[in-house]
Amino acid sequence: MQAIYQLLQRAAKEIMDWFESYCSLLCCKRNIDRPEDMLFICNVIVHY
């Protein structure tokens, strides 16, 4: 049971890391229609 929990924890961390880098990439782009919305979403995801 502990092993499954650790596996899930590691997977969640990898997903969050991916999201963080993906969001940073999106937030840095200037061609987003409303960058402030994207930035808000990114901040919510990153600081969750």
Biopython code that builds the backbone (N, CA, C, O; Angstrom):
import numpy as np
from Bio.PDB.StructureBuilder import StructureBuilder

atoms = [
    (1, "MET", "N", (0.834, -1.210, 0.000)),
    (1, "MET", "CA", (0.000, 0.000, 0.000)),
    (1, "MET", "C", (0.873, 1.266, 0.000)),
    (1, "MET", "O", (0.591, 2.230, -0.711)),
    (2, "GLN", "N", (1.923, 1.238, 0.805)),
    (2, "GLN", "CA", (2.845, 2.376, 0.874)),
    (2, "GLN", "C", (3.508, 2.632, -0.478)),
    (2, "GLN", "O", (3.699, 3.779, -0.883)),
    (3, "ALA", "N", (3.853, 1.547, -1.165)),
    (3, "ALA", "CA", (4.511, 1.666, -2.475)),
    (3, "ALA", "C", (3.593, 2.343, -3.492)),
    (3, "ALA", "O", (4.036, 3.178, -4.282)),
    (4, "ILE", "N", (2.326, 1.980, -3.466)),
    (4, "ILE", "CA", (1.347, 2.575, -4.378)),
    (4, "ILE", "C", (1.218, 4.079, -4.097)),
    (4, "ILE", "O", (1.172, 4.898, -5.015)),
    (5, "TYR", "N", (1.162, 4.412, -2.809)),
    (5, "TYR", "CA", (1.056, 5.822, -2.408)),
    (5, "TYR", "C", (2.268, 6.617, -2.895)),
    (5, "TYR", "O", (2.124, 7.724, -3.414)),
    (6, "GLN", "N", (3.462, 6.047, -2.725)),
    (6, "GLN", "CA", (4.686, 6.719, -3.157)),
    (6, "GLN", "C", (4.712, 6.894, -4.675)),
    (6, "GLN", "O", (5.155, 7.924, -5.185)),
    (7, "LEU", "N", (4.238, 5.887, -5.380)),
    (7, "LEU", "CA", (4.182, 5.941, -6.839)),
    (7, "LEU", "C", (3.248, 7.071, -7.296)),
    (7, "LEU", "O", (3.581, 7.837, -8.199)),
    (8, "LEU", "N", (2.084, 7.160, -6.664)),
    (8, "LEU", "CA", (1.133, 8.216, -6.983)),
    (8, "LEU", "C", (1.709, 9.589, -6.674)),
    (8, "LEU", "O", (1.530, 10.539, -7.437)),
    (9, "GLN", "N", (2.401, 9.679, -5.547)),
    (9, "GLN", "CA", (3.011, 10.936, -5.138)),
    (9, "GLN", "C", (4.045, 11.384, -6.163)),
    (9, "GLN", "O", (4.106, 12.559, -6.525)),
    (10, "ARG", "N", (4.863, 10.431, -6.629)),
    (10, "ARG", "CA", (5.899, 10.738, -7.615)),
    (10, "ARG", "C", (5.269, 11.159, -8.940)),
    (10, "ARG", "O", (5.735, 12.100, -9.582)),
    (11, "ALA", "N", (4.219, 10.468, -9.344)),
    (11, "ALA", "CA", (3.514, 10.794, -10.588)),
    (11, "ALA", "C", (2.906, 12.191, -10.505)),
    (11, "ALA", "O", (2.992, 12.969, -11.455)),
    (12, "ALA", "N", (2.299, 12.501, -9.379)),
    (12, "ALA", "CA", (1.688, 13.816, -9.184)),
    (12, "ALA", "C", (2.752, 14.911, -9.261)),
    (12, "ALA", "O", (2.518, 15.970, -9.843)),
    (13, "LYS", "N", (3.904, 14.654, -8.679)),
    (13, "LYS", "CA", (4.985, 15.637, -8.709)),
    (13, "LYS", "C", (5.466, 15.855, -10.141)),
    (13, "LYS", "O", (5.698, 16.993, -10.551)),
    (14, "GLU", "N", (5.615, 14.779, -10.899)),
    (14, "GLU", "CA", (6.065, 14.894, -12.287)),
    (14, "GLU", "C", (5.055, 15.674, -13.121)),
    (14, "GLU", "O", (5.433, 16.499, -13.953)),
    (15, "ILE", "N", (3.779, 15.412, -12.898)),
    (15, "ILE", "CA", (2.728, 16.130, -13.622)),
    (15, "ILE", "C", (2.772, 17.616, -13.275)),
    (15, "ILE", "O", (2.656, 18.466, -14.158)),
    (16, "MET", "N", (2.940, 17.928, -11.988)),
    (16, "MET", "CA", (3.016, 19.322, -11.558)),
    (16, "MET", "C", (4.235, 20.018, -12.152)),
    (16, "MET", "O", (4.153, 21.172, -12.571)),
    (17, "ASP", "N", (5.374, 19.310, -12.188)),
    (17, "ASP", "CA", (6.594, 19.873, -12.782)),
    (17, "ASP", "C", (6.371, 20.175, -14.258)),
    (17, "ASP", "O", (6.771, 21.223, -14.766)),
    (18, "TRP", "N", (5.712, 19.215, -14.941)),
    (18, "TRP", "CA", (5.430, 19.397, -16.364)),
    (18, "TRP", "C", (4.512, 20.599, -16.569)),
    (18, "TRP", "O", (4.746, 21.434, -17.442)),
    (19, "PHE", "N", (3.470, 20.672, -15.754)),
    (19, "PHE", "CA", (2.513, 21.772, -15.840)),
    (19, "PHE", "C", (3.200, 23.111, -15.629)),
    (19, "PHE", "O", (2.927, 24.089, -16.326)),
    (20, "GLU", "N", (4.103, 23.132, -14.645)),
    (20, "GLU", "CA", (4.801, 24.363, -14.310)),
    (20, "GLU", "C", (5.628, 24.858, -15.488)),
    (20, "GLU", "O", (5.589, 26.040, -15.828)),
    (21, "SER", "N", (6.375, 23.952, -16.108)),
    (21, "SER", "CA", (7.207, 24.354, -17.244)),
    (21, "SER", "C", (6.336, 24.708, -18.455)),
    (21, "SER", "O", (6.638, 25.646, -19.193)),
    (22, "TYR", "N", (5.258, 23.951, -18.648)),
    (22, "TYR", "CA", (4.338, 24.211, -19.752)),
    (22, "TYR", "C", (3.690, 25.580, -19.576)),
    (22, "TYR", "O", (3.569, 26.346, -20.533)),
    (23, "CYS", "N", (3.278, 25.878, -18.364)),
    (23, "CYS", "CA", (2.650, 27.160, -18.053)),
    (23, "CYS", "C", (3.622, 28.308, -18.231)),
    (23, "CYS", "O", (3.269, 29.352, -18.779)),
    (24, "SER", "N", (4.842, 28.118, -17.769)),
    (24, "SER", "CA", (5.854, 29.157, -17.921)),
    (24, "SER", "C", (6.035, 29.479, -19.391)),
    (24, "SER", "O", (6.162, 30.639, -19.782)),
    (25, "LEU", "N", (6.045, 28.435, -20.193)),
    (25, "LEU", "CA", (6.190, 28.590, -21.638)),
    (25, "LEU", "C", (5.016, 29.395, -22.204)),
    (25, "LEU", "O", (5.206, 30.322, -22.991)),
    (26, "LEU", "N", (3.809, 29.028, -21.791)),
    (26, "LEU", "CA", (2.610, 29.720, -22.274)),
    (26, "LEU", "C", (2.577, 31.170, -21.805)),
    (26, "LEU", "O", (2.244, 32.076, -22.568)),
    (27, "CYS", "N", (2.924, 31.370, -20.551)),
    (27, "CYS", "CA", (2.860, 32.713, -19.972)),
    (27, "CYS", "C", (3.880, 33.637, -20.616)),
    (27, "CYS", "O", (3.665, 34.846, -20.699)),
    (28, "CYS", "N", (4.974, 33.077, -21.066)),
    (28, "CYS", "CA", (6.029, 33.885, -21.672)),
    (28, "CYS", "C", (5.670, 34.311, -23.089)),
    (28, "CYS", "O", (6.203, 35.299, -23.594)),
    (29, "LYS", "N", (4.780, 33.581, -23.728)),
    (29, "LYS", "CA", (4.397, 33.934, -25.096)),
    (29, "LYS", "C", (3.534, 35.186, -25.100)),
    (29, "LYS", "O", (2.676, 35.368, -24.236)),
    (30, "ARG", "N", (3.769, 36.038, -26.074)),
    (30, "ARG", "CA", (3.049, 37.313, -26.130)),
    (30, "ARG", "C", (1.803, 37.227, -27.012)),
    (30, "ARG", "O", (1.001, 38.160, -27.035)),
    (31, "ASN", "N", (1.633, 36.135, -27.726)),
    (31, "ASN", "CA", (0.526, 36.044, -28.678)),
    (31, "ASN", "C", (-0.743, 35.426, -28.092)),
    (31, "ASN", "O", (-1.644, 35.028, -28.830)),
    (32, "ILE", "N", (-0.807, 35.349, -26.768)),
    (32, "ILE", "CA", (-2.033, 34.862, -26.132)),
    (32, "ILE", "C", (-3.047, 36.007, -26.149)),
    (32, "ILE", "O", (-2.690, 37.160, -25.905)),
    (33, "ASP", "N", (-4.297, 35.690, -26.433)),
    (33, "ASP", "CA", (-5.343, 36.716, -26.524)),
    (33, "ASP", "C", (-5.411, 37.572, -25.263)),
    (33, "ASP", "O", (-5.413, 38.802, -25.320)),
    (34, "ARG", "N", (-5.466, 36.877, -24.112)),
    (34, "ARG", "CA", (-5.527, 37.607, -22.845)),
    (34, "ARG", "C", (-4.503, 37.005, -21.902)),
    (34, "ARG", "O", (-4.841, 36.135, -21.099)),
    (35, "PRO", "N", (-3.251, 37.455, -21.984)),
    (35, "PRO", "CA", (-2.173, 36.866, -21.185)),
    (35, "PRO", "C", (-2.440, 36.922, -19.679)),
    (35, "PRO", "O", (-1.995, 36.047, -18.936)),
    (36, "GLU", "N", (-3.163, 37.944, -19.232)),
    (36, "GLU", "CA", (-3.414, 38.052, -17.785)),
    (36, "GLU", "C", (-4.267, 36.886, -17.284)),
    (36, "GLU", "O", (-4.099, 36.429, -16.154)),
    (37, "ASP", "N", (-5.192, 36.402, -18.138)),
    (37, "ASP", "CA", (-5.998, 35.234, -17.766)),
    (37, "ASP", "C", (-5.122, 33.995, -17.643)),
    (37, "ASP", "O", (-5.230, 33.224, -16.689)),
    (38, "MET", "N", (-4.250, 33.826, -18.637)),
    (38, "MET", "CA", (-3.360, 32.673, -18.645)),
    (38, "MET", "C", (-2.425, 32.723, -17.453)),
    (38, "MET", "O", (-2.158, 31.705, -16.813)),
    (39, "LEU", "N", (-1.929, 33.920, -17.159)),
    (39, "LEU", "CA", (-1.026, 34.110, -16.027)),
    (39, "LEU", "C", (-1.723, 33.754, -14.722)),
    (39, "LEU", "O", (-1.134, 33.132, -13.839)),
    (40, "PHE", "N", (-2.994, 34.159, -14.612)),
    (40, "PHE", "CA", (-3.780, 33.843, -13.419)),
    (40, "PHE", "C", (-3.919, 32.331, -13.258)),
    (40, "PHE", "O", (-3.722, 31.791, -12.170)),
    (41, "ILE", "N", (-4.265, 31.654, -14.362)),
    (41, "ILE", "CA", (-4.421, 30.198, -14.344)),
    (41, "ILE", "C", (-3.097, 29.546, -13.955)),
    (41, "ILE", "O", (-3.063, 28.620, -13.145)),
    (42, "CYS", "N", (-2.003, 30.046, -14.548)),
    (42, "CYS", "CA", (-0.677, 29.512, -14.249)),
    (42, "CYS", "C", (-0.344, 29.670, -12.776)),
    (42, "CYS", "O", (0.152, 28.740, -12.140)),
    (43, "ASN", "N", (-0.617, 30.839, -12.243)),
    (43, "ASN", "CA", (-0.329, 31.088, -10.829)),
    (43, "ASN", "C", (-1.131, 30.172, -9.922)),
    (43, "ASN", "O", (-0.623, 29.680, -8.915)),
    (44, "VAL", "N", (-2.387, 29.944, -10.283)),
    (44, "VAL", "CA", (-3.239, 29.038, -9.504)),
    (44, "VAL", "C", (-2.656, 27.628, -9.528)),
    (44, "VAL", "O", (-2.559, 26.973, -8.491)),
    (45, "ILE", "N", (-2.268, 27.163, -10.718)),
    (45, "ILE", "CA", (-1.722, 25.815, -10.856)),
    (45, "ILE", "C", (-0.391, 25.676, -10.117)),
    (45, "ILE", "O", (-0.169, 24.722, -9.373)),
    (46, "VAL", "N", (0.492, 26.659, -10.344)),
    (46, "VAL", "CA", (1.829, 26.577, -9.759)),
    (46, "VAL", "C", (1.800, 26.669, -8.237)),
    (46, "VAL", "O", (2.575, 25.991, -7.563)),
    (47, "HIS", "N", (0.918, 27.497, -7.688)),
    (47, "HIS", "CA", (0.890, 27.706, -6.240)),
    (47, "HIS", "C", (-0.088, 26.799, -5.517)),
    (47, "HIS", "O", (-0.239, 26.902, -4.299)),
    (48, "TYR", "N", (-0.754, 25.917, -6.241)),
    (48, "TYR", "CA", (-1.745, 25.035, -5.638)),
    (48, "TYR", "C", (-1.120, 24.086, -4.629)),
    (48, "TYR", "O", (-1.822, 23.273, -4.029)),
]
sb = StructureBuilder()
sb.init_structure("model")
sb.init_model(0)
sb.init_chain("A")
sb.init_seg("    ")
for serial, (resi, resn, name, xyz) in enumerate(atoms, 1):
    if name == "N":
        sb.init_residue(resn, " ", resi, " ")
    sb.init_atom(name, np.array(xyz, "f"), 0.0, 1.0, " ", f" {name:<3s}", serial, name[0])
structure = sb.get_structure()
